[in-house]
Amino acid sequence: DGDYVAYEVSVPATGRYRARLRYTLYNSYGIFRAVIDDASPSQPIDGYAPDLKPGGGLVTLGEHILSAGPHRLRLEACGRNVDSNGQFLGVHSLLLEPITEP
């Protein structure tokens, strides 16, 4: 617990985005939280599955107003599933879907 990894993410245009994280599931993966810039952390995300599932997890991280340019995605370890034999995590992609008002 307390370990983290951070990625820089480039946003092409200022706007409101729905953020979703696609991640890998496996028997040695732990529980983590995702944070975009300084927003509130996500609910705990459990990366455990008995068999390898690359990109098999998908979680919505909410809506964010982001300016064009670099932003930070931070993934923080916060535990492990009782069936897991480790606390690894695997990220497939961060999906930023523009939200347009009708």
N, C-alpha and C positions, 0 to 999 in steps of 0.2 A: 504494500500500500504506500501511496505517496509518490511512486514513480510516475513519470509521464513522458510523452513524446509530443512534439509540436511541429506542425507543418505550416508553411506559408502558402496561402491560397490567393490567387490573383482573380479579382472580380472585374469583369470587362466594363461594366457601366453602373453608375449609381442607381439604386432602386431598392424595391422591396422584393425579398427572395424567400421562398420556402426552401429550407435546407433539409436534406436527407443524407444519411450516412449509410453506405453499403459496406458491410464488413464480413470477414470470414469467420465461420464457426468450426471449432475443433475440440477434441477431448483434452487439450492442454491449455485452452484459452480461459482467461479470467473475466472478471466483471470490471467495467470501466465507465467513466462518464466522459461526455464530449462537451467542450466549451468553445464557442466562437467568439473571438476577441475577448471582451470582458463581460459577456452575457452570463446569465445564471447557468450553472452546469445542468446537463440533461439528467433525466432519471438514470439510475444504474442500468447499463446495457450488458446482458449476459452473453458472452461469446462462446459458451460451452455447447457442444453437440457431440454425440458419441462417434460420429464419422465426419471426415473432412467435407466441408461445404464452402468452397471458395465463393465469396460474394453472396452467400446464402442468407445473411442477415440484412435487414433494412429497417432503419428507424428514422422517424421524422424528428428533427431538432427544432422545429418551430419556424416562425417567420422572423426575419431580420431585415432591418434597413441597413444596407451596406453601401459605402462609397466606392467609386471605382478605384482600383489599385490593390495593394497587398493587405491581407487580413490573416489572422492566425487561427488555426484549428488545433486545439490542445486536447489530447486524450489522456485521462488520468486513471491509473489503476486504483481500484477501490475494493478489491476482494476477489473471491473465487467461488464458483459453484461447488457444492460439496462433492460432486461427481468428477470434477476436473482434477487433473494431476499437474496443473501449472497455472500461471497467470499471464500467459502471452496474449497478444492481440494482433489481429491482422485487419488492415483497412484496405478495402477495394477502391472506394471512391467517395468523394463528397459531391453531391448533386445539388446545384443551386438553380431552382426553377423560378424565373421572374414571375411576379404576381402583378397583373394589370388590373386596375380598377375598371369596372364596367361603365 
